[in-house]
Amino acid sequence: MLENNAEVEISTEVGTSTEVETSAEVEVSTEVEASTVAATSAGAESNTTVEANVAVEELQLGKAINAALADSLEADSNVLLMGEDIGALGGVFRVTEGLQARFGKDRVLDSPLAESGIVGTAIGMTYAGLRPVVEIQFDGFIYPAFDQIVAQLAKLHYRSKGAHRVPITIRVPFGGHIGSVEHHSESPESYFAHTAGLRVVTASNPQEAYSMLRAAIESDDPVLFFEPKSKYW
């Protein structure tokens, strides 16, 4: 589990009990105890205790999203990522860092600077059975894709009388507090929250970010996943 700003602590004891604890830190520690191994060999008794500790790992919200994307790519070969500079660069916020190297250029695609084209292409991919996860680089860049989202993506399931599902997740870094200029610090979520056919969600901490993004990608409905960019780090 991933917790607020935070870290998940997992303690596992093998012996008489197993405990999993969550706290405000992402900490993974493992203890293995073999309590008393009595061996009688030439009248000798031996007691053996084995302990192993794994280093603490801390995940901020951006890293939790990266983990969710990686796990989704691993779990389903139909999942792919697409967006501006998300490949070799790892995105402007480095949220997709390392994913292209791990999964290849066919599953983590760098797109042209064309938000309408990104969403329109993703819609077409669903007819081939794919499950695209697209990134809009900044909140204010979503407007060129507005028609594709509200007039096409949101309506296709209804328009096809339920025959076609559009399992597309659109990731959108949104909000301010990072000292950015116009088109880089907006909150356009209300436009989409009032559009029938779309699921619009956001996360306030790493646990929510991981769990909700995994659920969004697995959903057969289109989901706009708004990521509070000031909480990435």
N, C-alpha and C positions, 0 to 999 in steps of 0.2 A: 504494500500500500504506500501511497505517497501522501504526505500531510502538509498542511499549510506552511508555506514559505520554507519548506520544511523537509523533514526527513522521516523515513519510516523505520522503526526499530523492529527487527524480527529476531527473537531469541528462540532457539530450538534446543531442547535438551532431550537426549535420547537416554532413557533409563526407565524411570517410573512415570514420567509425564512429559507432555509436549505443550509449550506455551508460545503463543504468538502475541506480541504486544505492539501497539502502535503509539507513537509519541510525536512530539513536535519536531523530531529530528529524523532524517532518513538514516537509520543506522542498521547495519546488518551484522549480527554477531552470532556465531554458532558455537555451541559447546557440546562436545560429545564425551559422555562419561561412561566408561565401563566400570561399574562400581566395584564389585569384588569378584575377581576370578580366582577361585581357589583351586589350586592344582596340587595334587599330592604326588610328588615325584621324589623318591628317596627321602620321604618324610618332610619335604619342603613345601611351604605355602607361598603363593605369590599373589600380590594385589596390584592391579594395573589400572591407572587412570590416564585417559587421553583427553586433552583439551585443545581446541583449535579456535582461534579468534580471527574473523575476517575484518579487514579494515572498514572504517566508517565511510559511507558514500552519501554525499549530500546532493539532492536534486532540487534545483530551482524550477520555476514554471516552464521556462523555455526548454530545459533538459527533459522535463516530464513529457512535454509534447513530442520531442524528438523520440523518446522511448516508445510512446504510443504509436507513432508513425512506423517505427522500426518493427514493433511487434505485429502491427497490422499487415505490413508488407510480408513478414515472415509467415503469418497465419493464412494468408489468402493470396494466391498467385494472380488473382484478377485485380487486386489493388495496385494502383500506380499513382505517382505524384507528378504534378505538373505546375509550373509557375516560372516567374521571371527570376533568374539567377539562383534557383534553388539547388542546382546540381553541384558543380565544382566549388562554387563560392559558399554554398550552404545557406543561401538566403542572406538578406541584409542584416538580419538579427541572428544569423547562424543557427537558426532553429532546425534546419534540415542538414546540418553539417555531418559529413561522413556517410550519408545515406546513399548517395550515388556511387561512391566507391564500394560500398557493401553490396548494393543490389543491382548496380549496372545502369547504363544510360537508357535502356529500354523501359525501366520502371521508375526512374527519377529523371524527368524530362525538363530541360531548360526550354522555356517557351519564348516566342517573340514578345515585344512590349505591346501587347494587344489584349486587353482584358476581355473585350467582347469575343475575340477569337478564342481565348482560353476557355471561357465558359461554354461557348458554342461547340468547340471541339470535344469538350468533356461530355456534353449532351449526346453527341454522335457516338462517342465511345460506349455509352450505355447500351446501344443497340447491338454491340458486339459482345455484350455480357461483361464488360469491364466495370470497375468500381473506382472512378477517379477521385482523387483528393487534390483540389487545386488551391493554389495560394494566390491571393490578391496582395501584392507587395505592401501596399499601405491602404488604409481605410479610404482615403480620398480618391484612390484610383479605381474604386469599384463602380463609379457612375457610368463609364463607357459600357459596362456589362449589365447595366440596370435592365434594359429591355430583355436581354437573354434570360435574366434571372426571374423577373416578375411576369413576363408575357409568355415565356417558353418553358423554362425549367419548372416553375411553380404549377403550370397548367397541364403538363403532358399526361400525368396519370389520369386526370379527369377527362382530358380530351380524348384519350384512347379508351375510355370506359373501363379503366382498370387493367387494360391489357399490357401496358408498359409501365414499369417502375424506373425511376431515375435515381439510383443510389450514388448521388454526388455529394461530397462534402466540400464546402468552400471555406477555407481558413482565411480570416481577416484580422490582422493586427489592428487594434483600434484604440482610440482615446489619446489623451495628451500626457503631460508630466515628463516628457523627455526633451523639452526645449526645441521641438521641431516646428517647421513652417507650415503654411497652408497646404492642404491636401495630404498632410502627414500627421495630423493630430485631430481627426474628426471622429464623431460617433454616429454613424449612419444606420444603426441597428433598427431604429423605430420605423424606417421606411419599409423594412422587410418583415418586421414583426406584425405589421398590419396587412400582410399579403397572404391570402389563403393558399395553402399548398406547400408552405415552407415551414421548416422547423428552425427556430432562431435561438441559439444558446450561447452562454459565455461561462467562463470559469473564474473563480476568485483565488484558487490555490492550486498547488501541484497535484494533489489527489484528485480534485474535480477535473483538472485539465486532462490528466491521463485517462481516467474512467470515462468521462463524457466524450472525449475524442474517439476512443475505441468504440463506444456505443454508436456515435455518429457515423463512423465509417461502416459499421455493420448494418446500419439502418437502410431499408429500401427506399426511404424518402429523402428528398434533398434537404440538406442541413447547412445552415450558415453558422459557422463556429467562430465567434468573435473572441479574439485573444487580447487581453489587456496588456499592451506592449510595455507599459511601465513596470509590470510585474515579471517580465521575462528573466531578470537577473536577481 
